[in-house]
Amino acid sequence: MAEHNSAADSWVALHGKVYDVTEFASDHPAGPEPVTKLSGSDGTETFSKVHTESMLDEFTPLGVLGSV
């Protein structure tokens, strides 16, 4: 997962699941920077400060943290 840490290839772990947020970053209401800043890492703590876990329901995870 750590290899996917750029704006062109951005994966983020949230609540134990890994998401490819590359395409979503440009659509993020606060702009792409908050999303790509977490690329290649577990962004759960930062994400949880302003979002609910249920907001992830519209996204399909790539897998579970530790398996991808």
Secondary structure as a PSIPRED ss2 file (coil, helix, strand):
# PSIPRED VFORMAT (PSIPRED V4.0)

   1 M C   1.000  0.000  0.000
   2 A C   1.000  0.000  0.000
   3 E C   1.000  0.000  0.000
   4 H C   1.000  0.000  0.000
   5 N E   0.000  0.000  1.000
   6 S E   0.000  0.000  1.000
   7 A C   1.000  0.000  0.000
   8 A C   1.000  0.000  0.000
   9 D E   0.000  0.000  1.000
  10 S E   0.000  0.000  1.000
  11 W E   0.000  0.000  1.000
  12 V E   0.000  0.000  1.000
  13 A E   0.000  0.000  1.000
  14 L E   0.000  0.000  1.000
  15 H C   1.000  0.000  0.000
  16 G C   1.000  0.000  0.000
  17 K E   0.000  0.000  1.000
  18 V E   0.000  0.000  1.000
  19 Y E   0.000  0.000  1.000
  20 D E   0.000  0.000  1.000
  21 V C   1.000  0.000  0.000
  22 T C   1.000  0.000  0.000
  23 E C   1.000  0.000  0.000
  24 F H   0.000  1.000  0.000
  25 A H   0.000  1.000  0.000
  26 S H   0.000  1.000  0.000
  27 D H   0.000  1.000  0.000
  28 H C   1.000  0.000  0.000
  29 P C   1.000  0.000  0.000
  30 A C   1.000  0.000  0.000
  31 G C   1.000  0.000  0.000
  32 P C   1.000  0.000  0.000
  33 E H   0.000  1.000  0.000
  34 P H   0.000  1.000  0.000
  35 V H   0.000  1.000  0.000
  36 T H   0.000  1.000  0.000
  37 K C   1.000  0.000  0.000
  38 L C   1.000  0.000  0.000
  39 S C   1.000  0.000  0.000
  40 G C   1.000  0.000  0.000
  41 S E   0.000  0.000  1.000
  42 D E   0.000  0.000  1.000
  43 G C   1.000  0.000  0.000
  44 T H   0.000  1.000  0.000
  45 E H   0.000  1.000  0.000
  46 T H   0.000  1.000  0.000
  47 F H   0.000  1.000  0.000
  48 S H   0.000  1.000  0.000
  49 K C   1.000  0.000  0.000
  50 V C   1.000  0.000  0.000
  51 H C   1.000  0.000  0.000
  52 T C   1.000  0.000  0.000
  53 E H   0.000  1.000  0.000
  54 S H   0.000  1.000  0.000
  55 M H   0.000  1.000  0.000
  56 L H   0.000  1.000  0.000
  57 D H   0.000  1.000  0.000
  58 E H   0.000  1.000  0.000
  59 F C   1.000  0.000  0.000
  60 T C   1.000  0.000  0.000
  61 P C   1.000  0.000  0.000
  62 L C   1.000  0.000  0.000
  63 G E   0.000  0.000  1.000
  64 V E   0.000  0.000  1.000
  65 L C   1.000  0.000  0.000
  66 G C   1.000  0.000  0.000
  67 S C   1.000  0.000  0.000
  68 V C   1.000  0.000  0.000
